[in-house]
Amino acid sequence: MKTARKISWSLCAVAAAAMVLTGHAIAQQKRSDEPVKTIPAVRNIDPAKVELGKKLFFDPRLSKSGFISCNSCHNLSMGGSDNLKTSIGHNWQQGPINSPTVLNSSLNMAQFWDGRAANLKEQAGGPIANPGEMAFTHELAIDVLKSIPGYVAEFKQVFGHDKLTIDEVTTAIAAFEETLITPNSRFDRWLDGDDRALTKNELEGYKLFKESGCVACHNGPNLGGTSFQKMGVVTAYKTASTAQGRIEVTGKDADRLNFKVPTLRNVELTYPYFHDGEAPTLTVAVDLMGRLQLGREFTKDENAKIVAFLKTLTGQQPQFALPILPPSTDKTPPPRPFN
């Protein structure tokens, strides 16, 4: 009799476990149909190339002043941005546009707000030669790198030849930036079937996000970065910014104020918001996006729930030791900053 009971309880336990697993599988199946996807893993990493790219990303000697690096505007301790309304470049010049995050940027269809760079490699060379940013030239930047024996040896080791041009520089920087993904956000864990990853309030925010139409532009693994959209679809957007968006690339008037849809990954870290940095907080950004793009005025409670959802998109930030830059043999003092 006792043996029969044990068998009966065992069968019940197995059945219960099967029900839990089945329910979990169903939940996962349902979430695989969500318009938002989990962050994909980085593949085909060349560790030596990535390490060289990391050094270049942090090296201010690629700028005219010797004080500005890629990390100045895409600070990896600040969500891959600089938390300024618009970035500051050479000679304290105030740039015309907000610095987009470099985190997960490999998932974007193009780079820069106006999409003028097709990929990270093409983008990496832009700021170096931009007079309002690093204010150098590619030729002078290469001359600096060639004057540093440590770099010369490392470039040869990584690329297998003695040639050192801007092509090798941008290839290495892009290789490093491709590793800057932020997986395992709480929302990713929910997508993977963890029912405890999100609160009721956050789930209601996600439901509002979908039903209101936000997800039409902010979808996929990066919740954005895959289309250009006009800023001010329902209501005209008024801004003092001189940035005109996609028209500066295509020359088509229809593309005026069309900008690449930004990623919402790690969005709580990348304030202020929009191409002109005019939204200081997520609350303001959600309110404006609702009215400008969707023609909807969110209530205070709805806004708070959407903001709560957006904060679940913060993933694991890149963890690495800061690079030890090769010392220069040039004994002349560095140029004065912003003179």
Buried (B, 14 or more C-beta within 10 A) or exposed (E): EEEEEEEEEEEEEEEEEEEEEEEEEEBEEEBEEBEBBBBEEEEEEEEBBBBBBBBBBBBBBBBBBBBBBBBBBBBBEBBBBBBBBBBBBBEEBEBBBBBBBBBBBBBBBBBBBBBBBEBBBBBBBBBBBBEBBBBBBBEEBBEBBEEBEBBBEBBBEBBEEEEBBBBBBBBBBBBBBBBBBBBEBBBBBBBBBBEEBBEEEBBBBBEBBBEBBBBBBBBBBBBBBBBBBBBBBEEEBEBEBEBBBBBBBBEEEEBBBBBBBBBBBBBBBBBBBBBBBBBEEBBBBBBBBBBBBBEBEBEEEBBBBBBBBBBBBBBEBBEEEEBEBBEBEEEEEEEEBBE
